[in-house]
Amino acid sequence: MKITVVCGLLGSGKTTFIKNDVRGVREKTAVLVNDFGSAGIDGEVISTGGIKTVELPSGCVCCTLKFDLITTIQRIVKQFSPERLLIEPSGVASPSGVLEALESAGFGGASVIGIIDVVEFLELSESGMYGNFFQDQIENSDIILLNKTDLAEKTLISATERMVGFINPLAVLLRTVNAVLDIPLPEAPAHRKIHQSDCHFRFETLSIRTQQKMDFATVSRAFNDIAGGKFGAVARAKALINTGHGPYRFDIVYGKVGREPFEKDIQDSRLVVIGEMLDRQSIERALLTGA
């Protein structure tokens, strides 16, 4: 079984990459998604393509969920017998922790795809708010996608490319839009040195179940307020919600709000917010009333 770990900070494009990768694939493929929060969302987004998707919510596979990661992979192998397994750790999970868990369980090597948001990378890296996360991600990646190049200035892209290449000169660097990779996924290296780092975050996570059908305008206003910092410092938020306009997927990545129709009816409307000093009651009230 070929194993690929798809890593990247919150909102970098991991789920989009996996959706692109599994589209029309001939090999029997399964996806293991570790969402940071009890109301998993990414698994349902990926499964719209008919791919066997298993969610491992409520924690980080690089620390508290290592045992669960191993047992879940064993269950996937027994239940689906896939030829390929894609693992999407949460956007705050260090790739080194995932690779160590796979190695200790005897699953053999894994290839690593690292995805970087070129719009935000340099500023976030220089701020130090994510500690050694970028170092861990870049040093352990075989291919690194410099994603969202359509939204960034050429000088910013070049500067990001230089910095990433300096950290890991052996990785293949590719500029991408919408995380589209035009070359085959790499084979796992015969021998890998796992670069370890301590990159734990102190984020809070709110997982909120909502009414099955909500007013689109009210939800949109609530997301604008969440993105604007009205209810705490939000690093990432995402939701699948049935609205009066149909099923919608809402996203917040570093203050930017995205809204797009979802491909199928949503059985369980829900929201996940990741950040600091989050006001749960006010977020719930805003979703219901717009206040």
LINGIJO-V526621 format. One record per run of one state. SS is the DSSP state (A for helix, B for strand, O for the rest). FROM is the first residue (numbers start at 1). TO is the last residue. If there is no record, write none. Layout:
BEGIN
ss = (SS & SS)
from = (FROM & FROM)
to = (TO & TO)
END
This chain:
BEGIN
ss = (O & B & O & A & O & B & O & A & O & B & O & A & O & B & O & A & O & B & O & A & O & A & O & B & O & A & O & A & O & B & O & B & O & B & O & A & O & B & O & B & O & B & O & B & O & A & O)
from = (1 & 2 & 9 & 14 & 23 & 29 & 34 & 42 & 48 & 52 & 56 & 66 & 81 & 84 & 89 & 95 & 105 & 111 & 118 & 121 & 128 & 133 & 140 & 143 & 148 & 149 & 152 & 154 & 168 & 172 & 176 & 204 & 210 & 214 & 215 & 216 & 228 & 233 & 244 & 246 & 254 & 256 & 262 & 270 & 277 & 280 & 290)
to = (1 & 8 & 13 & 22 & 28 & 33 & 41 & 47 & 51 & 55 & 65 & 80 & 83 & 88 & 94 & 104 & 110 & 117 & 120 & 127 & 132 & 139 & 142 & 147 & 148 & 151 & 153 & 167 & 171 & 175 & 203 & 209 & 213 & 214 & 215 & 227 & 232 & 243 & 245 & 253 & 255 & 261 & 269 & 276 & 279 & 289 & 291)
END
